[in-house]
Amino acid sequence: MNQQASVRFLTDLPEEKMKNELLQAFTARYGTSNEEIICIASPARINIIGEHIDYNGGKVFPAAIDRYLYVILRKRADSKIIYDDIRFPGAMEFSIADTFTYRKESQYANYLNGMLSILQKKGCVLNTGFEVLFFSKLPAGGGISSSAALEIGFGRAVAELFGFHIDAVDLAKMGQESEHTFMNVQCGIMDQFSVAMGKKEYAILLDTSTLEYHYVPLVLGDYRIVVMNTNKQRLLADSKYNERRAECMEGLALLQKVKPIANLCELHSTDMPLVTKTIHDERILKRVRHCISENERVQEAVAALQATNLVQLGSLLKASHASLRDDYEVTGCELDTLADAANAHPCCLGARMTGAGFGGCAIAIVQKDAVAEFTARVGEQYSAATGLTASFFACEAGDGAGRI
């Protein structure tokens, strides 16, 4: 079987049959050994609502989903660290003696070496080298957090391999620290937390200012969540992400002069007169307004879901997208076109972008028997308007990163 056929075969394989195929691919790549092979499945995540407020102390409502990235690894007899990927073959070698630093040419290995640098900083000692093979069913840069799946899955795998005792919350914190200090992306903790802490059939209501959380059953009855990928390369996402965070910090600094708050999401819609009186830069005002309104939408969405009021939940998704488009300005033509086409479909309760924006993915709540017709119609409308081909898949809430 050639490389392309092998990738297609694995991509189409049911999750429960993945492990044996991945073990065979690993031994074909690295040979046999008496050392144990460890296999970790690390999920993508969607954020149902609560976008761009996890770094502003807001409440967010993500769920890990049943679409995975796989990390297979085994100890070596020497000090080498070898990374390879089934989809993008080409081994990269490092050493346990390296001082890990970000290097553009290291590509995806930067996410891995960032986690190793944080592990070393925490006192975890690598006493031998190891070899790793990756396979992902996640769209890279798609807005469903493939980078967090890679970080957390790899971190969990290394911890299992070397017997490091790291709980899931601490692993999430390490993933965020790696993004901040190694990758220079000033992200919140939502992505890493949901990948590490996901639970099948549940979403997570997470207070990012305290890390208090509880699981909420994700019960959608006759509806399914459909992930819609714009398949537009996200060239601006990281730089604009840091820019938006800086704008929020600017707004926070101004408001702290008139009100004792630690983060923007401590404010409520009743505080908007004070906000408009204090902030005169329209751009900064809009960023703050999004944080306040989105944080309130999260709590309303959880209440709607618990009351099985899916129509209200869909309306809140639409309002979230409008705020991300108009006040936070992180959507762009492709995401707007996709969300608009989805929201116009009679079997869709609501749709919005998810993730950093500027391309990537949106989600929609769609009547389960209409998913095929929905994806065909929305896909046609999107392609006609943008010249791009969107991809779609229905998903359910899945478990967080763990051994299989």
C-alpha positions in Angstrom: 0.0 0.0 0.0 1.5 3.4 -1.0 1.7 6.4 1.3 -1.5 8.1 0.1 -3.5 4.9 0.2 -2.2 4.1 3.7 -3.2 7.6 5.0 -6.7 7.3 3.4 -7.1 3.8 4.9 -6.2 5.0 8.4 -8.3 8.1 8.1 -11.4 6.1 7.3 -10.8 3.4 9.9 -13.2 3.4 12.9 -11.5 4.6 16.1 -11.8 1.3 17.9 -9.7 -0.4 15.2 -6.9 2.2 15.2 -4.5 0.9 17.7 -3.5 -2.3 16.0 -2.9 -0.5 12.7 -0.9 2.2 14.4 1.3 -0.3 16.2 2.0 -2.1 12.9 2.9 1.3 11.3 5.2 2.0 14.3 7.1 -1.2 14.1 7.4 -0.9 10.3 9.0 2.5 10.8 11.2 1.8 13.9 11.5 -2.0 14.0 10.9 -4.3 16.9 12.2 -4.0 20.5 11.6 -5.4 24.0 10.5 -1.9 25.2 6.8 -1.3 25.6 5.0 0.8 23.0 2.5 3.4 24.4 -0.4 4.7 22.4 -2.3 7.9 23.4 -5.4 9.2 21.7 -5.7 13.0 22.1 -9.0 14.7 21.0 -9.8 17.8 19.1 -12.1 20.2 20.9 -14.9 22.5 19.9 -16.0 25.5 21.9 -19.7 25.6 21.9 -19.7 29.2 23.1 -17.4 31.6 24.9 -14.9 32.7 22.2 -11.8 34.8 22.9 -12.7 35.3 26.5 -10.6 32.5 28.1 -7.7 35.0 28.4 -10.0 37.6 29.8 -11.1 35.6 32.8 -14.4 34.5 31.3 -16.5 31.4 31.4 -16.2 29.1 28.4 -18.1 26.0 27.3 -15.9 23.6 25.4 -16.1 19.9 24.7 -13.5 17.4 23.6 -14.9 15.6 20.5 -14.6 12.1 19.1 -12.0 12.9 16.5 -8.4 12.2 17.5 -4.7 12.7 17.1 -2.6 9.6 18.0 0.8 9.6 19.6 2.7 6.3 19.6 6.1 6.1 21.3 8.7 3.8 22.8 12.0 4.2 24.7 15.3 3.8 22.9 18.6 2.5 24.1 20.4 5.7 23.2 19.9 9.5 23.9 18.1 10.2 20.5 14.6 11.7 20.3 13.1 10.9 16.9 9.8 12.3 15.7 8.0 11.1 12.5 4.4 11.4 11.2 2.5 9.0 9.0 0.8 11.8 7.1 3.9 13.9 6.6 6.9 11.5 6.7 10.3 12.9 7.4 12.1 12.2 10.6 13.4 14.9 12.9 16.0 14.1 15.4 16.9 15.7 18.7 18.7 14.6 21.9 17.7 14.4 25.6 20.8 16.5 26.2 19.5 19.4 24.1 18.5 22.7 25.5 15.2 23.0 23.6 14.6 26.3 21.8 12.1 27.5 19.2 13.4 27.1 15.7 11.1 27.9 12.7 12.6 25.0 10.7 11.5 22.5 13.4 7.8 23.0 12.4 5.5 20.8 14.4 8.4 19.6 16.6 8.3 23.0 18.3 5.1 22.1 20.1 6.7 18.9 21.3 10.0 20.4 22.3 8.1 23.2 24.1 6.4 20.5 26.2 9.8 18.8 26.9 11.3 22.2 28.0 8.4 22.7 30.4 8.7 19.1 31.8 12.5 19.7 32.3 11.7 23.0 34.0 9.4 21.1 36.4 12.1 18.7 37.3 11.2 15.8 35.1 14.3 13.9 33.9 14.5 12.1 30.6 16.9 9.2 31.3 16.9 7.8 27.8 15.9 8.7 24.3 12.6 7.7 22.7 11.0 7.5 19.2 7.6 8.8 18.3 5.1 8.3 15.5 2.1 10.6 15.0 -1.1 10.2 13.1 -3.9 12.8 13.1 -7.5 12.8 11.9 -7.6 16.5 12.8 -7.4 19.4 10.2 -4.2 21.3 11.0 -5.0 25.0 11.8 -8.7 24.2 11.5 -9.8 26.0 14.7 -10.6 22.8 16.6 -7.3 23.0 18.4 -5.0 20.5 16.7 -2.0 22.2 18.4 -3.4 21.6 21.9 -4.2 18.0 21.0 -0.6 17.6 19.9 0.8 19.3 23.1 -1.4 17.5 25.5 -1.3 14.1 23.8 2.5 14.2 23.6 2.8 15.5 27.2 0.5 12.6 28.4 2.5 10.1 26.4 5.9 11.2 27.7 4.5 11.2 31.3 3.2 7.6 30.8 6.5 6.5 29.2 8.7 7.8 32.0 6.4 7.5 34.9 5.9 11.2 35.6 2.9 11.7 37.8 1.1 14.7 36.2 -2.6 15.2 36.7 -4.7 16.5 33.8 -5.2 20.0 35.1 -1.4 20.4 35.6 -0.8 19.0 32.1 -3.2 21.7 30.7 -1.3 24.4 32.6 2.0 23.1 31.2 0.6 23.2 27.7 -0.5 26.8 28.1 2.9 27.7 29.6 4.6 26.1 26.6 2.5 28.2 24.2 3.4 31.4 26.2 7.1 30.9 26.7 8.1 28.7 23.8 5.6 29.4 21.0 5.0 33.1 21.9 1.3 32.7 21.6 -0.5 34.4 24.5 -3.4 31.9 24.6 -5.8 31.2 27.4 -6.1 27.8 28.9 -9.4 26.6 27.4 -7.9 24.5 24.6 -5.4 22.6 26.7 -7.9 22.2 29.5 -10.7 20.8 27.3 -8.3 18.4 25.5 -6.9 17.2 28.9 -10.1 17.1 30.8 -12.8 16.1 28.2 -15.5 13.6 29.2 -17.6 11.6 26.8 -21.2 13.0 26.4 -20.3 16.1 28.4 -19.2 19.7 27.8 -17.2 21.6 30.4 -18.3 24.9 31.9 -14.9 26.3 32.9 -14.3 29.6 34.8 -10.9 30.5 33.4 -10.2 33.0 36.2 -10.3 30.3 38.9 -10.2 27.0 36.9 -13.3 25.9 38.7 -15.3 23.7 36.3 -18.2 21.3 36.1 -19.4 18.9 33.5 -22.7 19.6 31.8 -24.5 16.8 29.8 -24.3 17.6 26.1 -27.8 16.3 25.3 -29.0 17.4 21.8 -31.8 14.9 21.2 -32.6 14.9 17.4 -29.7 17.3 16.7 -26.0 17.0 16.1 -23.1 19.3 16.1 -21.6 19.6 12.7 -18.0 21.0 12.3 -17.6 23.0 9.2 -14.0 23.7 8.0 -13.4 26.7 5.7 -10.2 25.1 4.5 -8.7 28.5 4.3 -5.1 28.8 5.5 -5.0 30.9 8.7 -2.1 33.2 8.0 -3.1 35.9 10.5 -4.4 33.9 13.4 -1.4 33.9 15.8 -0.4 37.6 15.2 -4.0 38.8 15.4 -4.6 36.7 18.5 -1.8 38.4 20.3 -3.0 41.8 18.9 -6.6 41.2 20.3 -5.2 40.2 23.7 -3.1 43.4 23.8 -6.2 45.4 23.0 -8.1 43.7 25.8 -5.3 44.5 28.2 -5.4 48.1 27.1 -9.1 48.3 27.8 -8.6 46.5 31.2 -5.9 49.0 32.2 -8.2 51.9 31.5 -11.1 50.4 33.4 -9.0 49.5 36.4 -8.5 53.2 37.0 -12.2 53.6 37.7 -13.3 50.1 39.0 -11.4 47.5 41.0 -11.4 44.5 38.6 -8.9 41.8 37.8 -10.2 41.0 34.3 -12.7 42.2 31.8 -15.2 39.4 32.3 -15.9 40.5 35.8 -18.0 43.3 34.2 -21.6 42.9 33.3 -23.8 44.5 30.7 -25.0 46.9 33.4 -21.5 48.3 33.4 -21.6 49.4 29.8 -22.4 53.0 30.6 -19.2 53.1 32.7 -17.2 51.4 29.9 -18.4 53.9 27.2 -17.6 56.8 29.6 -14.1 55.5 30.3 -13.0 54.2 26.9 -13.0 56.6 24.0 -11.2 54.5 21.4 -14.0 52.8 19.4 -11.7 49.8 18.6 -10.9 49.1 22.3 -14.6 49.7 23.3 -15.8 47.0 20.8 -13.3 44.5 22.2 -14.5 45.1 25.7 -18.1 44.9 24.7 -17.6 41.5 23.1 -16.0 40.1 26.3 -18.9 41.3 28.4 -21.6 40.1 26.1 -20.0 36.8 25.3 -19.4 35.9 28.9 -23.1 36.5 29.6 -24.1 34.4 26.5 -22.1 31.4 28.0 -24.2 31.3 31.1 -27.4 31.8 29.1 -26.3 28.9 26.8 -25.7 26.5 29.6 -29.1 27.4 31.1 -30.7 26.8 27.7 -29.0 23.4 27.2 -30.0 22.3 30.7 -33.6 23.3 30.0 -33.4 21.4 26.6 -34.2 24.7 24.9 -32.1 24.1 21.8 -33.8 26.9 19.8 -32.5 29.4 22.4 -29.1 27.8 22.3 -29.0 28.2 18.5 -30.0 31.9 18.8 -27.1 32.4 21.2 -24.7 30.8 18.8 -25.8 33.3 16.1 -25.4 36.2 18.5 -21.9 35.0 19.4 -20.9 34.9 15.7 -22.3 38.4 15.1 -20.3 39.8 18.1 -17.1 38.0 16.9 -17.7 39.5 13.5 -18.6 43.1 14.4 -17.1 43.8 17.8 -14.0 41.4 17.9 -13.4 41.4 14.2 -11.9 37.9 13.9 -14.1 36.2 11.4 -13.4 37.2 7.8 -15.2 36.5 4.6 -14.9 32.7 4.6 -16.2 32.2 8.1 -19.0 34.7 7.6 -20.0 33.0 4.4 -20.0 29.6 5.9 -21.9 30.7 9.1 -24.4 32.7 7.1 -25.2 29.8 4.7 -25.6 27.4 7.7 -27.8 29.8 9.6 -30.1 30.2 6.5 -30.7 26.5 6.4 -34.1 25.5 7.8 -32.7 22.5 9.7 -30.0 24.5 11.4 -30.7 26.0 14.8 -27.6 28.2 14.9 -24.0 28.4 13.7 -20.9 30.3 14.6 -17.1 30.4 14.2 -15.1 28.4 16.7 -11.4 28.9 17.5 -9.1 31.8 16.8 -10.8 32.9 13.6 -9.5 34.3 10.3 -10.3 30.9 8.7 -10.5 27.6 10.4 -13.8 26.1 11.5 -17.4 26.9 12.4 -19.9 24.8 14.2 -23.6 24.3 13.6 -26.5 22.6 15.4 -28.3 20.6 12.8 -31.2 18.2 12.7 -29.6 14.7 12.6 -31.6 13.4 9.6 -30.8 16.5 7.6 -27.0 16.5 8.1 -26.2 15.1 4.6 -28.5 17.5 2.8 -27.3 20.4 5.0 -23.6 19.8 4.2 -24.3 19.5 0.5 -26.3 22.7 0.3 -24.1 24.8 2.5 -21.0 23.4 0.8 -22.4 24.4 -2.6 -23.2 27.9 -1.4 -19.8 28.3 0.2 -17.9 27.1 -2.8 -19.9 29.4 -5.2 -19.2 32.4 -3.0 -15.5 31.8 -2.1 -14.1 29.4 -4.7 -13.0 27.1 -1.8 -14.3 23.7 -0.8 -15.5 23.3 2.7 -15.4 20.0 4.6 -17.9 18.8 7.2 -18.2 16.2 9.9 -20.7 15.5 12.6 -19.3 14.9 16.1 -20.1 14.0 19.6 -18.4 14.9 22.9 -15.5 12.5 23.7 -13.0 11.7 26.4 -9.8 13.7 27.0 -6.3 12.6 26.1 -5.6 9.1 27.4 -4.0 5.7 26.8 -5.6 3.3 24.4 
